[in-house]
Amino acid sequence: MKTVRIIPRLDIKGPNLVKGIHLEGLRVLGKPADFAKYYYEQGADELMFMDVVASLYERNSLHDIISETAKKIFIPITVGGGLRTISDIKEVLRVGADKVCLNTAVIKNPQLIKDSSRMFGSSTIVVAIEAIKEGNGKYLAYTDNGREYTGVDVFEWAQKIDELGAGEIVITSVDREGTGQGYDMELISKVSSLVSIPVIAHGGPGNKQDVVKGLKEGHADAAMISSLFHYDFIKNNESKASDDEGNIEFLKQKRSFHTFEPCSIFDVKKELTTNQIECRI
């Protein structure tokens, strides 16, 4: 039986960790370093850092954050956002990333998957798919945090990513992301059934039982989680933003987690073990 992974995702804007709904409406949650340290100590298997405004500048701006994090945290770090070329990939690997996550660049130029996998090894190359379910029931891939239409069929694209030599796929339901309504099981299970490489489920879990369902019934190899873990951190720790940049009202007001039941990485892994799903404790 496969051992699944739990991967906290940290979306970064400027100096701050942010979180939105449907990948939009970003609100500031605090300093990325504080959250990363907490997740490492809680037993995270990997960390994902995503520069959510990289597309505005066409470059990744996380070099300093990644360099400092890599000195203190000894689990794999994946970096995404604004990576367009072999040179971009080389640079983030140089400052401490173990893997890179690509989306926009490979939609425009699929050959980059093959070229980068050959140069850096397939295990280094992760491809993200931001999926939106259309009115006709078809799933299409989007870019730029679910804002840019591509017309690319999600399931055909997932198979092509596999064929081109990527190491993993992150499948995000933009419709469910940040809502706490649970994973889009149709989306996750179908992608998992179509490819031979590991699939990382992202977008939607509101409690630890949702994570179990995504891994068990969706046959995903890993769960990438934001809100559940971020809100657990905020509930149990003092969280301060690096400065007054962005929407910090969430940190000022009495917090309500609405549809979420915040939980720790340890809580999730305990629930997985109870459900006979192997994970690293």
One Martini backbone bead per residue (centre of mass of N, CA, C, O) as a GRO file, in nm:
protein
  281
    1MET     BB    1   0.097   0.035   0.021
    2LYS     BB    2   0.078   0.359  -0.001
    3THR     BB    3   0.241   0.659   0.091
    4VAL     BB    4   0.122   0.945   0.200
    5ARG     BB    5   0.099   1.305   0.162
    6ILE     BB    6   0.155   1.615   0.346
    7ILE     BB    7   0.095   1.954   0.198
    8PRO     BB    8   0.161   2.256   0.259
    9ARG     BB    9   0.030   2.572   0.146
   10LEU     BB   10   0.206   2.880   0.043
   11ASP     BB   11   0.084   3.188  -0.019
   12ILE     BB   12   0.258   3.461  -0.180
   13LYS     BB   13   0.270   3.823  -0.093
   14GLY     BB   14   0.544   3.932  -0.074
   15PRO     BB   15   0.591   3.900   0.282
   16ASN     BB   16   0.315   3.730   0.275
   17LEU     BB   17   0.067   3.535   0.386
   18VAL     BB   18  -0.204   3.404   0.191
   19LYS     BB   19  -0.577   3.395   0.142
   20GLY     BB   20  -0.841   3.253  -0.047
   21ILE     BB   21  -1.113   3.234  -0.287
   22HIS     BB   22  -1.071   3.093  -0.576
   23LEU     BB   23  -0.780   3.245  -0.571
   24GLU     BB   24  -0.920   3.495  -0.431
   25GLY     BB   25  -0.934   3.744  -0.207
   26LEU     BB   26  -0.684   3.829  -0.052
   27ARG     BB   27  -0.553   3.749   0.278
   28VAL     BB   28  -0.377   3.820   0.551
   29LEU     BB   29  -0.190   3.598   0.794
   30GLY     BB   30   0.140   3.634   0.772
   31LYS     BB   31   0.437   3.479   0.832
   32PRO     BB   32   0.582   3.230   0.660
   33ALA     BB   33   0.798   3.127   0.866
   34ASP     BB   34   0.602   3.051   1.095
   35PHE     BB   35   0.440   2.837   0.941
   36ALA     BB   36   0.669   2.654   0.841
   37LYS     BB   37   0.776   2.572   1.119
   38TYR     BB   38   0.515   2.447   1.225
   39TYR     BB   39   0.484   2.229   1.001
   40TYR     BB   40   0.747   2.086   1.047
   41GLU     BB   41   0.690   2.012   1.351
   42GLN     BB   42   0.410   1.854   1.269
   43GLY     BB   43   0.492   1.668   0.991
   44ALA     BB   44   0.558   1.753   0.726
   45ASP     BB   45   0.660   1.635   0.407
   46GLU     BB   46   0.602   1.913   0.266
   47LEU     BB   47   0.644   2.221   0.072
   48MET     BB   48   0.448   2.497  -0.066
   49PHE     BB   49   0.548   2.771  -0.275
   50MET     BB   50   0.344   3.056  -0.387
   51ASP     BB   51   0.354   3.304  -0.628
   52VAL     BB   52   0.062   3.500  -0.679
   53VAL     BB   53   0.217   3.761  -0.848
   54ALA     BB   54   0.413   3.669  -1.079
   55SER     BB   55   0.249   3.734  -1.343
   56LEU     BB   56   0.285   4.046  -1.322
   57TYR     BB   57   0.626   4.011  -1.348
   58GLU     BB   58   0.746   3.746  -1.472
   59ARG     BB   59   0.838   3.642  -1.174
   60ASN     BB   60   1.013   3.515  -0.908
   61SER     BB   61   1.006   3.638  -0.541
   62LEU     BB   62   1.125   3.386  -0.329
   63HIS     BB   63   1.431   3.362  -0.270
   64ASP     BB   64   1.464   3.456   0.027
   65ILE     BB   65   1.259   3.267   0.159
   66ILE     BB   66   1.386   3.000   0.061
   67SER     BB   67   1.671   3.032   0.171
   68GLU     BB   68   1.584   3.049   0.474
   69THR     BB   69   1.414   2.789   0.493
   70ALA     BB   70   1.638   2.577   0.399
   71LYS     BB   71   1.813   2.620   0.668
   72LYS     BB   72   1.557   2.501   0.875
   73ILE     BB   73   1.430   2.295   0.660
   74PHE     BB   74   1.413   1.915   0.611
   75ILE     BB   75   1.222   1.934   0.353
   76PRO     BB   76   1.061   1.947   0.080
   77ILE     BB   77   1.067   2.215  -0.170
   78THR     BB   78   0.818   2.392  -0.345
   79VAL     BB   79   0.815   2.608  -0.640
   80GLY     BB   80   0.593   2.875  -0.754
   81GLY     BB   81   0.570   3.114  -0.992
   82GLY     BB   82   0.697   3.259  -1.281
   83LEU     BB   83   0.804   3.006  -1.439
   84ARG     BB   84   0.952   3.001  -1.781
   85THR     BB   85   1.248   2.875  -1.754
   86ILE     BB   86   1.536   2.712  -1.710
   87SER     BB   87   1.664   2.947  -1.556
   88ASP     BB   88   1.445   2.978  -1.339
   89ILE     BB   89   1.474   2.696  -1.222
   90LYS     BB   90   1.773   2.706  -1.148
   91GLU     BB   91   1.748   2.940  -0.941
   92VAL     BB   92   1.553   2.806  -0.727
   93LEU     BB   93   1.739   2.563  -0.678
   94ARG     BB   94   1.986   2.723  -0.581
   95VAL     BB   95   1.824   2.854  -0.315
   96GLY     BB   96   1.658   2.551  -0.216
   97ALA     BB   97   1.492   2.403  -0.398
   98ASP     BB   98   1.358   2.076  -0.504
   99LYS     BB   99   1.109   2.198  -0.660
  100VAL     BB  100   0.883   2.262  -0.934
  101CYS     BB  101   0.600   2.470  -1.040
  102LEU     BB  102   0.398   2.440  -1.333
  103ASN     BB  103   0.191   2.620  -1.591
  104THR     BB  104   0.178   2.852  -1.802
  105ALA     BB  105   0.438   2.773  -1.962
  106VAL     BB  106   0.329   2.473  -2.044
  107ILE     BB  107   0.080   2.555  -2.197
  108LYS     BB  108   0.247   2.718  -2.411
  109ASN     BB  109   0.511   2.499  -2.356
  110PRO     BB  110   0.534   2.165  -2.330
  111GLN     BB  111   0.843   2.115  -2.382
  112LEU     BB  112   0.940   2.207  -2.097
  113ILE     BB  113   0.891   1.942  -1.956
  114LYS     BB  114   1.099   1.771  -2.105
  115ASP     BB  115   1.350   1.952  -2.070
  116SER     BB  116   1.344   1.973  -1.752
  117SER     BB  117   1.342   1.669  -1.689
  118ARG     BB  118   1.616   1.606  -1.824
  119MET     BB  119   1.790   1.815  -1.658
  120PHE     BB  120   1.654   1.762  -1.339
  121GLY     BB  121   1.438   1.564  -1.329
  122SER     BB  122   1.122   1.450  -1.282
  123SER     BB  123   1.102   1.495  -0.962
  124THR     BB  124   1.128   1.822  -1.003
  125ILE     BB  125   0.857   1.814  -1.184
  126VAL     BB  126   0.571   2.014  -1.144
  127VAL     BB  127   0.222   2.015  -1.240
  128ALA     BB  128  -0.032   2.249  -1.271
  129ILE     BB  129  -0.397   2.231  -1.236
  130GLU     BB  130  -0.656   2.462  -1.316
  131ALA     BB  131  -0.987   2.375  -1.247
  132ILE     BB  132  -1.295   2.419  -1.440
  133LYS     BB  133  -1.638   2.383  -1.438
  134GLU     BB  134  -1.852   2.375  -1.676
  135GLY     BB  135  -2.181   2.389  -1.778
  136ASN     BB  136  -2.127   2.107  -1.955
  137GLY     BB  137  -1.907   1.942  -1.754
  138LYS     BB  138  -1.643   2.050  -1.839
  139TYR     BB  139  -1.291   2.046  -1.797
  140LEU     BB  140  -1.080   2.330  -1.755
  141ALA     BB  141  -0.786   2.496  -1.806
  142TYR     BB  142  -0.610   2.733  -1.607
  143THR     BB  143  -0.467   3.051  -1.533
  144ASP     BB  144  -0.390   3.279  -1.309
  145ASN     BB  145  -0.573   3.182  -1.075
  146GLY     BB  146  -0.831   3.118  -1.273
  147ARG     BB  147  -0.845   3.365  -1.506
  148GLU     BB  148  -0.722   3.208  -1.758
  149TYR     BB  149  -0.815   3.107  -2.056
  150THR     BB  150  -0.749   2.802  -2.272
  151GLY     BB  151  -0.934   2.535  -2.365
  152VAL     BB  152  -0.816   2.303  -2.196
  153ASP     BB  153  -0.833   1.979  -2.133
  154VAL     BB  154  -0.771   1.826  -1.842
  155PHE     BB  155  -0.738   1.517  -1.919
  156GLU     BB  156  -0.556   1.552  -2.163
  157TRP     BB  157  -0.336   1.713  -2.016
  158ALA     BB  158  -0.256   1.506  -1.802
  159GLN     BB  159  -0.152   1.294  -2.008
  160LYS     BB  160   0.064   1.475  -2.136
  161ILE     BB  161   0.231   1.529  -1.884
  162ASP     BB  162   0.309   1.237  -1.847
  163GLU     BB  163   0.443   1.189  -2.131
  164LEU     BB  164   0.664   1.435  -2.089
  165GLY     BB  165   0.790   1.373  -1.770
  166ALA     BB  166   0.662   1.433  -1.524
  167GLY     BB  167   0.636   1.372  -1.171
  168GLU     BB  168   0.378   1.564  -1.114
  169ILE     BB  169   0.036   1.644  -1.004
  170VAL     BB  170  -0.161   1.935  -0.952
  171ILE     BB  171  -0.504   1.933  -0.853
  172THR     BB  172  -0.726   2.209  -0.898
  173SER     BB  173  -1.021   2.332  -0.759
  174VAL     BB  174  -1.145   2.637  -0.805
  175ASP     BB  175  -1.438   2.597  -0.700
  176ARG     BB  176  -1.329   2.482  -0.403
  177GLU     BB  177  -1.127   2.679  -0.325
  178GLY     BB  178  -1.163   2.796   0.008
  179THR     BB  179  -1.460   2.662   0.105
  180GLY     BB  180  -1.496   2.368   0.263
  181GLN     BB  181  -1.667   2.149   0.058
  182GLY     BB  182  -1.465   1.979  -0.066
  183TYR     BB  183  -1.379   1.776  -0.292
  184ASP     BB  184  -1.350   1.697  -0.632
  185MET     BB  185  -1.394   1.373  -0.702
  186GLU     BB  186  -1.418   1.352  -1.003
  187LEU     BB  187  -1.153   1.492  -1.072
  188ILE     BB  188  -0.945   1.327  -0.905
  189SER     BB  189  -1.016   1.033  -0.993
  190LYS     BB  190  -0.970   1.071  -1.298
  191VAL     BB  191  -0.680   1.163  -1.301
  192SER     BB  192  -0.569   0.916  -1.144
  193SER     BB  193  -0.665   0.705  -1.372
  194LEU     BB  194  -0.486   0.841  -1.625
  195VAL     BB  195  -0.217   0.825  -1.456
  196SER     BB  196   0.124   0.728  -1.342
  197ILE     BB  197   0.153   0.965  -1.168
  198PRO     BB  198   0.143   1.159  -0.914
  199VAL     BB  199  -0.135   1.290  -0.717
  200ILE     BB  200  -0.235   1.619  -0.609
  201ALA     BB  201  -0.463   1.735  -0.390
  202HIS     BB  202  -0.657   2.051  -0.448
  203GLY     BB  203  -0.932   2.189  -0.307
  204GLY     BB  204  -1.180   2.205  -0.020
  205PRO     BB  205  -1.112   2.119   0.260
  206GLY     BB  206  -1.289   2.133   0.595
  207ASN     BB  207  -1.168   1.854   0.696
  208LYS     BB  208  -1.023   1.552   0.774
  209GLN     BB  209  -1.231   1.375   0.619
  210ASP     BB  210  -1.179   1.499   0.339
  211VAL     BB  211  -0.891   1.395   0.314
  212VAL     BB  212  -0.952   1.099   0.323
  213LYS     BB  213  -1.135   1.094   0.072
  214GLY     BB  214  -0.927   1.200  -0.137
  215LEU     BB  215  -0.727   0.955  -0.091
  216LYS     BB  216  -0.921   0.706  -0.104
  217GLU     BB  217  -1.139   0.777  -0.340
  218GLY     BB  218  -0.933   0.952  -0.529
  219HIS     BB  219  -0.635   0.826  -0.534
  220ALA     BB  220  -0.436   0.997  -0.404
  221ASP     BB  221  -0.092   1.072  -0.300
  222ALA     BB  222  -0.176   1.370  -0.210
  223ALA     BB  223  -0.214   1.658   0.014
  224MET     BB  224  -0.298   1.997  -0.043
  225ILE     BB  225  -0.290   2.246   0.225
  226SER     BB  226  -0.434   2.539   0.381
  227SER     BB  227  -0.673   2.641   0.564
  228LEU     BB  228  -0.673   2.430   0.790
  229PHE     BB  229  -0.379   2.506   0.887
  230HIS     BB  230  -0.387   2.814   0.909
  231TYR     BB  231  -0.625   2.827   1.118
  232ASP     BB  232  -0.480   2.664   1.332
  233PHE     BB  233  -0.249   2.855   1.377
  234ILE     BB  234  -0.419   3.107   1.455
  235LYS     BB  235  -0.564   2.970   1.699
  236ASN     BB  236  -0.258   2.892   1.845
  237ASN     BB  237  -0.134   3.170   1.734
  238GLU     BB  238   0.051   3.441   1.681
  239SER     BB  239  -0.035   3.668   1.410
  240LYS     BB  240   0.185   3.855   1.192
  241ALA     BB  241   0.246   4.092   0.984
  242SER     BB  242   0.506   4.244   0.822
  243ASP     BB  243   0.284   4.450   0.724
  244ASP     BB  244   0.028   4.666   0.570
  245GLU     BB  245   0.003   4.480   0.338
  246GLY     BB  246  -0.303   4.451   0.259
  247ASN     BB  247  -0.549   4.231   0.386
  248ILE     BB  248  -0.585   4.249   0.760
  249GLU     BB  249  -0.875   4.208   0.889
  250PHE     BB  250  -0.869   3.908   0.979
  251LEU     BB  251  -0.658   3.973   1.218
  252LYS     BB  252  -0.841   4.193   1.376
  253GLN     BB  253  -1.074   4.013   1.401
  254LYS     BB  254  -1.308   3.808   1.484
  255ARG     BB  255  -1.295   3.475   1.424
  256SER     BB  256  -1.431   3.292   1.143
  257PHE     BB  257  -1.441   2.957   0.984
  258HIS     BB  258  -1.708   2.845   0.917
  259THR     BB  259  -1.671   2.554   0.724
  260PHE     BB  260  -1.435   2.510   0.917
  261GLU     BB  261  -1.210   2.253   1.075
  262PRO     BB  262  -0.951   2.304   1.227
  263CYS     BB  263  -0.622   2.146   1.179
  264SER     BB  264  -0.364   1.944   1.211
  265ILE     BB  265  -0.134   1.737   1.090
  266PHE     BB  266  -0.161   1.531   1.314
  267ASP     BB  267  -0.468   1.493   1.292
  268VAL     BB  268  -0.469   1.389   1.001
  269LYS     BB  269  -0.278   1.144   1.043
  270LYS     BB  270  -0.452   1.004   1.249
  271GLU     BB  271  -0.697   0.967   1.059
  272LEU     BB  272  -0.553   0.799   0.849
  273THR     BB  273  -0.471   0.564   1.031
  274THR     BB  274  -0.763   0.489   1.114
  275ASN     BB  275  -0.810   0.442   0.779
  276GLN     BB  276  -0.564   0.276   0.661
  277ILE     BB  277  -0.352   0.512   0.595
  278GLU     BB  278  -0.046   0.567   0.487
  279CYS     BB  279   0.198   0.748   0.692
  280ARG     BB  280   0.406   0.991   0.817
  281ILE     BB  281   0.476   1.032   1.175
   0.00000   0.00000   0.00000
